[in-house]
């Protein structure tokens, strides 16, 4: 009689199971294989506000065998426009006139009107609507934040933390064969979207996205931008006659501004406007002139860091983490922007640099991958705050740093040696510098 796999010790079965192409099939054969194979079912786990992702995350979190095998946590920051709640609006937005002067009256017509100028199939709206359902309710209730917080004690094998805003429009040919939302790994929502998309001749519009770009130009007090609920839905600026972020349109200050002074072009030279009112006024004027494609921007800066800090500030996970990575989208709607976290996260008013440096200093991270978008100059102290973060990780072995503004390379400490650093890669636009050595000293030219 041929020997049975089940006659082998658990350690041997474990090594065999992790090489199998279909772990799920193995775990369904018996209780013993279920116990051994289950930890290999979700090596990468995604969390977002998308209902499907959240449902899968909660299901995994409830099963100690499943969540105990998670080695990489991906925080997906993508979202959807609040400003497209129904099929008529969806059709109209896809038919926006290029001329900015005609857009507001065009979208101001009743949503109940029949609309026939849009070639987008209704099935595309069905996909968009299915992903939209529950998303913003989850976002405003911070359901992903609370689900992650509750699951932290059970992530006993977590080694890697990844932040991403990659979209379904990011090309697989753009080096995204690995990492978050790639051929190698995708969230349930993105698998669902791409599976539907692959059966159509034209891509479905409004794939989940999040533009990590500065949103508070001209606003002196930027603290609201650093909160979890901020979302700059540019389509709101044409769908509503006011032109403000949708999360703030209901505020008493804004309603007063709209009713009394917003459409008065003189407004006493704007001398009587508050900082917030002046910001809204200038923003609406600026966005009235932008090209149509820029109205599809969905921007926020800080929400993804609130979830990341849950992990980085957890004392148990600090001893487990070995990698931090930013997998940034290359699907940019404005050529003046570049991929990566918004550089304004390291501005003077930002609460994040100190917390990040403290969190990283307590971890055992050996691989650090940071991509930053272009933005503020170094003379506002951004470089100093970035330098504090690098200095908090003397144990680094691999460093990937892509700041896009070449001046931000000076954030690398020049008076500190990283004795364990073996590989360092600098990217800045199309420039790529890679160095491998037994040790790395920033004072030495490589």
Buried (B, 14 or more C-beta within 10 A) or exposed (E): EEEEEEEEEEEEBBEEBBEEEEBEEBBEEEEEBBEBBBBBBBBBBBBBBBBBBBEBBBEBBEBEBBBBBBBBBBBBBBBBBBBBBEBBBBBBBBBBEEEBEEBBEBBEEEBEEEBEEBEBEEEBBEBBBBBBEBBBEBBBEBBBBEBBBEBBEBBBBBBBBBBBBBBBBBEEEEEBEEBBBBEEBBBBBBBBBBEBBEEEEEEBBBBBBBBBBBBBEEBEEBEBBBEBEBBBBBBBBBBBBBBBBBBBBEEEEBEEBBEEBBEEEEBEEBEEBEEBBBBBBBBBEEBBEBEBEEBBBBBBBBBBBBBBBBBBBBEEBBEBBBBBBBBBBBBBBEEEBBBBBBBBBBBEEBEBBEBBBBBBBBBEBBBBBBBBBBBBEBEBBBBEBBBBBBBBBBBBBBBBBBBBBEEBBBBBBEEEBBEBBBBBBBBBEEEEEEBEEEEBBBEEEE
